[in-house]
Amino acid sequence: MHIEILEEAQDDIFRGVLFYESQQYGIGEYFLDGISTDIESLHLYAGIHSVKFGFHALYSKRFPYTIYYKIEDDTIWVYAVLDERQRPHTIKESLNITVQ
């Protein structure tokens, strides 16, 4: 399968990097490495994760983030990478993404 990370999800990752880097130098890079590893694991484990808000939800191993994705044909679409320390309503609003 092929993994496609939508622009919105890339923006989520970038915001996470900035947040963690502002906490301590080098942690932003560690966050990026961890999230990237989690996303790459979808090559093996896509589809086994529980469904949350209509998306498969892969919980990051190292950070309180969830990777929301869908599978269509031979493509894994990553829609969002969200901090789970938000209100569920805010997460639902973030997931209101349409693919062209």
N, CA and C of each residue as an Amber inpcrd file, in Angstrom:
protein
   300
   0.8270000  -1.1920000   0.0000000   0.0000000   0.0000000   0.0000000
   0.8660000   1.2490000   0.0000000   0.2870000   2.2940000  -0.5070000
   0.9450000   3.5900000  -0.5970000   0.3430000   4.5220000   0.4610000
   1.1670000   5.3080000   1.1260000   0.6850000   6.2490000   2.1480000
   0.7300000   7.6640000   1.5800000  -0.3890000   8.3590000   1.6860000
  -0.4930000   9.7680000   1.3010000  -0.8480000  10.5710000   2.5370000
  -0.0460000  11.5740000   2.8440000  -0.3040000  12.4410000   3.9920000
  -0.8640000  13.7540000   3.4520000  -2.1260000  14.0140000   3.7690000
  -2.7710000  15.2280000   3.2860000  -2.1050000  16.4650000   3.8880000
  -2.2460000  17.5690000   3.1900000  -1.6240000  18.8220000   3.6270000
  -2.0480000  19.2100000   5.0410000  -3.3010000  18.9740000   5.3650000
  -3.7940000  19.2980000   6.7080000  -3.0440000  18.4910000   7.7670000
  -2.7840000  17.2150000   7.4840000  -2.0440000  16.3660000   8.4210000
  -0.5910000  16.8180000   8.5160000  -0.0110000  17.2260000   7.3970000
   1.3560000  17.7480000   7.4280000   1.4310000  18.9950000   8.2950000
   0.3990000  19.8500000   8.1940000   0.3410000  21.0470000   9.0460000
   0.2320000  20.6700000  10.5220000  -0.5670000  19.6380000  10.8220000
  -0.6900000  19.1600000  12.2080000   0.6690000  18.7300000  12.7500000
   1.4150000  17.9890000  11.9390000   2.7340000  17.5010000  12.3510000
   3.6740000  18.6780000  12.5810000   3.6510000  19.6410000  11.6770000
   4.5080000  20.8150000  11.8090000   4.2050000  21.5800000  13.1010000
   2.9000000  21.7410000  13.4090000   2.5310000  22.4210000  14.6590000
   3.0270000  21.6410000  15.8780000   2.9650000  20.3200000  15.8070000
   3.4750000  19.4940000  16.8950000   4.9750000  19.6520000  17.0760000
   5.6990000  19.6850000  15.9590000   7.1540000  19.8890000  16.0240000
   7.4600000  21.2240000  16.6920000   6.7690000  22.2790000  16.2610000
   7.0010000  23.6060000  16.8510000   6.6840000  23.6270000  18.3440000
   5.5740000  22.9820000  18.7230000   5.2080000  22.9460000  20.1320000
   6.2860000  22.2570000  20.9600000   6.6960000  21.0610000  20.5560000
   7.6780000  20.3190000  21.3530000   9.0480000  20.9700000  21.3190000
   9.3950000  21.5860000  20.2040000  10.6890000  22.2660000  20.1340000
  10.6980000  23.4760000  21.0740000   9.5390000  24.1180000  21.2530000
   9.4740000  25.2570000  22.1690000   9.6020000  24.8110000  23.6270000
   9.3210000  23.5320000  23.8960000   9.4260000  23.0010000  25.2550000
  10.8760000  22.7150000  25.6270000  11.6000000  22.1360000  24.6710000
  13.0030000  21.7990000  24.9090000  13.6720000  21.5310000  23.5600000
  14.8400000  22.0910000  23.3680000  15.5580000  21.9260000  22.1060000
  15.7870000  20.4350000  21.8170000  15.4550000  20.0300000  20.5970000
  15.6700000  18.6540000  20.1650000  14.4530000  17.7650000  20.2990000
  13.4990000  18.1560000  21.1300000  12.3160000  17.3230000  21.3220000
  11.4250000  17.3690000  20.0770000  11.4210000  18.4860000  19.3620000
  10.6420000  18.5870000  18.1380000  11.0840000  17.5580000  17.1100000
  12.3800000  17.3690000  16.9860000  12.9090000  16.3660000  16.0510000
  12.5370000  14.9540000  16.5160000  12.5860000  14.7310000  17.8220000
  12.1910000  13.4360000  18.3780000  10.7150000  13.1640000  18.0970000
   9.8770000  14.2050000  18.2370000   8.4560000  14.0960000  17.9190000
   8.2770000  13.7110000  16.4470000   8.9610000  14.4150000  15.5560000
   8.8550000  14.1350000  14.1210000   9.2730000  12.7060000  13.8080000
  10.3680000  12.2560000  14.3900000  10.8250000  10.8760000  14.1820000
   9.7830000   9.8690000  14.6800000   9.2130000  10.1350000  15.8550000
   8.2330000   9.2130000  16.4250000   6.9660000   9.1330000  15.5940000
   6.4420000  10.2780000  15.1790000   5.2220000  10.3070000  14.3690000
   5.4880000   9.6690000  13.0080000   6.6570000   9.9450000  12.4330000
   7.0030000   9.3470000  11.1340000   7.0630000   7.8300000  11.2300000
   7.6310000   7.3140000  12.3010000   7.6980000   5.8700000  12.5170000
   6.3020000   5.2780000  12.6700000   5.4460000   5.9820000  13.4210000
   4.0670000   5.5180000  13.5810000   3.3530000   5.4640000  12.2300000
   3.5180000   6.4940000  11.4190000   2.8690000   6.5260000  10.1090000
   3.4200000   5.4200000   9.2110000   4.7150000   5.2150000   9.2300000
   5.3150000   4.1470000   8.4130000   4.8110000   2.7720000   8.8330000
   4.4430000   2.6140000  10.0980000   3.9330000   1.3230000  10.5630000
   2.6160000   0.9570000   9.8870000   1.9590000   1.9410000   9.2850000
   0.7110000   1.6680000   8.5770000   0.9240000   0.7350000   7.3850000
   2.1340000   0.6790000   6.8490000   2.4220000  -0.2740000   5.7650000
   2.1090000  -1.6970000   6.2220000   2.3340000  -1.9830000   7.4900000
   2.0820000  -3.3210000   8.0270000   0.7360000  -3.4560000   8.7160000
   0.2890000  -2.4000000   9.3960000  -0.8440000  -2.5350000  10.3030000
  -2.0840000  -1.7320000   9.9150000  -2.1320000  -1.1660000   8.7270000
  -3.2920000  -0.3660000   8.3270000  -4.5640000  -1.2040000   8.3700000
  -5.5830000  -0.6360000   8.9570000  -6.8750000  -1.2850000   9.0140000
  -7.1740000  -2.0300000  10.2960000  -6.1590000  -2.2650000  11.1340000
  -6.4110000  -3.0160000  12.3690000  -6.8010000  -2.1120000  13.5340000
  -6.6610000  -0.8070000  13.3550000  -6.9310000   0.1360000  14.4420000
  -8.4140000   0.4030000  14.5730000  -8.8260000   0.7350000  15.7780000
 -10.2390000   1.0260000  16.0230000 -10.6730000   2.2510000  15.2150000
 -11.9670000   2.3450000  15.0010000 -12.5200000   3.4730000  14.2580000
 -13.0360000   4.4970000  15.2620000 -12.6420000   5.7400000  15.0450000
 -13.0350000   6.8450000  15.9170000 -13.4330000   8.0150000  15.0250000
 -14.6410000   8.5150000  15.2000000 -15.1470000   9.6210000  14.3900000
 -15.1380000   9.2980000  12.8900000 -15.2790000   8.0250000  12.5390000
 -15.3260000   7.6360000  11.1410000 -13.9710000   7.3970000  10.4880000
 -12.8980000   7.4680000  11.2560000 -11.5420000   7.2520000  10.7610000
 -10.8870000   6.1500000  11.5780000  -9.9620000   5.4290000  10.9720000
  -9.1110000   4.5510000  11.7650000  -8.2270000   5.4620000  12.6100000
  -7.9880000   5.0630000  13.8530000  -7.2240000   5.8920000  14.7840000
  -6.0020000   5.1260000  15.2900000  -4.8320000   5.5560000  14.8540000
  -3.5660000   4.9810000  15.3060000  -3.0050000   5.8900000  16.3880000
  -2.9000000   5.3710000  17.6000000  -2.3760000   6.1600000  18.7130000
  -0.8530000   6.0970000  18.6980000  -0.2270000   7.2630000  18.7520000
   1.2290000   7.3320000  18.7470000   1.7970000   6.6060000  19.9630000
   2.9150000   5.9740000  19.7640000   3.5460000   5.2260000  20.8530000
   4.2470000   6.1370000  21.8600000   4.7150000   7.3100000  21.4030000
   5.5450000   8.1490000  22.2750000   4.8950000   9.4610000  22.7210000
   3.8630000   9.8930000  22.0290000   3.2690000  11.1970000  22.3010000
   1.7500000  11.0740000  22.3680000   1.0720000  12.0250000  23.0270000
  -0.3940000  11.9470000  23.1390000  -1.0900000  12.4270000  21.8600000
  -0.7250000  11.8340000  20.7560000  -1.2720000  12.1850000  19.4380000
  -1.9160000  10.9590000  18.8150000  -2.9120000  11.2340000  17.9690000
  -3.5780000  10.1780000  17.2250000  -3.4880000  10.4980000  15.7490000
  -3.1840000   9.4790000  14.9590000  -3.1110000   9.6000000  13.5100000
  -4.4270000   9.0580000  12.9630000  -5.1890000   9.9180000  12.3080000
  -6.4820000   9.5500000  11.7430000  -6.3030000   9.2740000  10.2570000
  -6.7310000   8.0820000   9.8240000  -6.5350000   7.6970000   8.4320000
  -7.6940000   6.8720000   7.9070000  -7.7560000   6.7790000   6.5870000
  -8.7140000   5.9180000   5.8880000  -7.9620000   5.1490000   4.8080000
  -8.5210000   4.0230000   4.4360000  -7.9320000   3.2020000   3.3780000
  -8.8910000   3.2030000   2.1970000  -8.3700000   3.5520000   1.0320000
  -9.1490000   3.5190000  -0.2060000  -8.2890000   2.8370000  -1.2660000
  -8.7920000   1.7340000  -1.7790000  -8.0530000   0.9380000  -2.7720000
  -6.6850000   0.5690000  -2.2030000  -5.6120000   0.9660000  -2.8600000
  -4.2620000   0.6520000  -2.3850000  -3.5780000   1.8480000  -1.7290000
  -4.3710000   2.7920000  -1.2400000  -3.8000000   3.9990000  -0.6520000
  -4.3050000   4.1850000   0.7750000  -3.3820000   4.5380000   1.6410000
  -3.6920000   4.9110000   3.0210000  -3.6320000   6.4320000   3.0580000
  -4.7660000   7.0620000   3.3380000  -4.8490000   8.5240000   3.3860000
  -4.7800000   8.9790000   4.8340000  -3.7370000   9.7150000   5.1950000
  -3.6090000  10.2760000   6.5380000  -4.2700000  11.6520000   6.5040000
  -5.3730000  11.7750000   7.2360000  -6.1690000  13.0030000   7.2360000
  -5.7190000  14.0000000   8.3000000  -5.3060000  13.4910000   9.4510000
  -4.9750000  14.3810000  10.5590000  -4.0470000  13.6690000  11.5350000
  -3.2380000  14.4800000  12.2210000  -2.3810000  14.0020000  13.3120000
  -2.6400000  14.9770000  14.4540000  -3.5030000  14.5490000  15.3830000
  -4.0330000  15.4880000  16.3700000  -3.6240000  15.1700000  17.7970000
  -3.3800000  16.2370000  18.5340000  -3.1040000  16.1570000  19.9670000
  -4.4020000  15.7380000  20.6560000  -4.3600000  14.6560000  21.3920000
  -5.5540000  14.1280000  22.0460000  -5.8970000  14.8680000  23.3310000
  -5.1310000  15.8750000  23.6870000  -5.4220000  16.6440000  24.8960000
  -6.3720000  17.8010000  24.5840000  -7.1690000  17.6450000  23.5450000
  -8.1620000  18.6370000  23.1530000  -9.5530000  18.1310000  23.5010000
 -10.5120000  19.0180000  23.4580000 -11.9000000  18.6150000  23.6370000
 -12.3220000  17.7620000  22.4460000 -13.1330000  16.7440000  22.6710000
 -13.6100000  15.9230000  21.5490000 -14.2830000  16.7510000  20.4580000
 -14.9740000  17.8060000  20.8420000 -15.6290000  18.6690000  19.8580000
 -14.5900000  19.3090000  18.9280000 -13.4830000  19.7530000  19.4750000
 -12.4210000  20.3630000  18.6760000 -11.8100000  19.3370000  17.7290000
 -11.6270000  18.1150000  18.1920000 -11.0910000  17.0500000  17.3450000
 -12.0550000  16.7630000  16.2030000 -13.3440000  16.6810000  16.4970000
 -14.3370000  16.4440000  15.4530000 -14.3010000  17.5490000  14.3970000
 -14.1700000  18.7980000  14.8210000 -14.0840000  19.9050000  13.8760000
 -12.8390000  19.7750000  12.9970000 -11.7260000  19.3690000  13.5880000
 -10.4830000  19.2070000  12.8390000 -10.5960000  18.1050000  11.7870000
 -11.4120000  17.1140000  12.0560000 -11.5550000  15.9840000  11.1350000
 -12.5650000  16.2450000  10.0200000 -13.1740000  17.3900000  10.0020000
 -14.1340000  17.7240000   8.9520000 -13.3720000  18.1870000   7.7090000
 -12.6380000  17.2350000   7.1010000 -11.7680000  17.4960000   5.9570000
 -12.3350000  16.7560000   4.7600000 -12.3730000  17.3980000   3.6200000
 -12.8090000  16.7290000   2.3980000 -11.6360000  16.5490000   1.4600000
 -11.5810000  15.4100000   0.8190000 -10.5130000  15.1200000  -0.1380000
 -11.0350000  15.4180000  -1.5290000 -10.2210000  16.0850000  -2.3200000
 -10.6180000  16.4230000  -3.6880000 -10.5440000  15.2330000  -4.5880000
